Amino acid sequence: MLQYEYQTGVNDVKTSLLHVKSVFLYEWWLDRVYLKSLTVVGFVARGSQVLRTSHSAAIVKRHESIILEIVDGIRVTISSLIDRSRTCSNGVPSEVCDHFLHGFPRYWEGFADQLWG
């Protein structure tokens, strides 16, 4: 499930989108989830709507370096370089971050195991 946080500045609202099949993230970073997996977080813009933060469910598949699939079948496309600062603040070592600079490497699952090892 994708969870969005609307950045209104007054009352930030969290909602879940159940009928979304794909999402495009600008400025993305890694986070860890308790299922010994990784998740991506980033900013989403849809047309002229306000930017919002999106937190994905656990990543289960890498289709391409920038196209991922989360546990509930939603495809996430990531854009730009990884945000190292935010990734490291989520407990992901900078050495691991180096492998995700331009997207998800083919061997990404090994890093998920390493982070929970």
C-alpha positions in Angstrom: 0.0 0.0 0.0 1.2 3.5 -0.7 0.7 6.1 1.9 0.7 9.8 1.0 1.3 12.7 3.3 0.0 16.0 1.8 2.3 18.8 2.6 -0.2 21.7 3.1 1.7 23.3 6.0 -1.4 23.7 8.1 -2.8 20.2 8.7 -0.8 17.5 7.0 -3.1 14.7 6.0 -2.2 11.0 5.6 -4.2 8.9 3.2 -3.8 5.5 1.6 -4.5 5.0 -2.1 -5.8 1.6 -2.8 -6.6 1.9 -6.5 -3.3 3.2 -7.8 -1.4 0.9 -10.2 1.7 3.0 -10.5 3.4 6.0 -9.0 6.4 8.2 -10.0 8.7 9.4 -7.2 10.9 12.5 -7.5 13.7 12.9 -4.9 13.6 9.4 -3.4 15.4 7.7 -0.6 15.5 4.2 1.1 14.0 3.1 4.3 13.9 -0.2 6.1 10.7 -2.1 7.0 10.2 -4.8 9.6 9.8 -7.6 7.0 13.5 -7.6 6.4 13.0 -5.6 3.2 13.4 -2.2 1.9 10.9 0.5 1.1 11.2 3.7 -0.9 10.1 7.1 0.1 9.9 10.2 -2.1 7.9 13.1 -3.4 5.0 12.7 -5.8 3.4 15.3 -8.0 0.3 14.7 -10.0 -0.4 17.5 -12.5 -0.7 20.8 -10.7 -1.4 19.2 -7.3 0.7 19.9 -4.3 3.8 17.8 -3.8 3.3 15.1 -1.2 5.5 12.5 0.4 4.9 8.8 -0.5 5.9 5.8 1.7 5.8 2.5 -0.2 5.2 -0.9 1.2 8.0 -3.4 1.0 9.8 -3.7 -2.3 9.4 -7.3 -3.7 10.7 -7.0 -7.3 13.0 -5.0 -9.4 11.8 -4.7 -13.0 14.5 -2.3 -14.0 16.9 -0.1 -12.0 14.2 2.6 -11.8 11.0 0.5 -11.9 10.1 -1.5 -8.7 7.1 -3.4 -7.5 5.8 -3.3 -4.0 4.1 -6.1 -2.1 0.6 -5.2 -3.2 1.5 -5.1 -6.9 1.9 -1.3 -7.4 4.8 -0.3 -9.6 7.0 2.5 -8.4 9.2 4.5 -10.8 12.0 6.4 -9.2 13.7 9.5 -10.7 16.9 11.3 -10.0 19.7 10.3 -7.7 19.1 8.8 -4.3 18.9 11.3 -1.4 21.9 10.1 0.6 21.2 12.3 3.6 17.7 11.0 4.1 18.7 7.4 3.4 21.5 7.5 6.0 19.2 9.1 8.5 17.0 6.0 8.2 19.8 3.8 9.3 21.1 2.7 5.9 24.9 2.9 5.8 26.5 5.2 3.2 28.4 2.2 1.8 25.0 0.6 0.9 23.7 3.9 -0.4 26.6 4.0 -2.9 25.1 1.0 -4.7 21.7 2.7 -5.1 23.0 6.0 -6.6 21.3 5.5 -10.0 18.5 3.2 -8.9 18.1 -0.3 -7.6 21.0 -2.7 -8.5 20.2 -6.2 -9.6 21.6 -7.5 -6.3 19.5 -5.2 -4.1 18.0 -8.1 -2.0 21.4 -8.9 -0.5 21.5 -5.4 1.0 18.0 -5.8 2.5 19.3 -9.0 4.2 22.5 -7.3 5.2 20.6 -4.4 6.9 18.7 -6.9 9.0 21.5 -9.3 9.5 
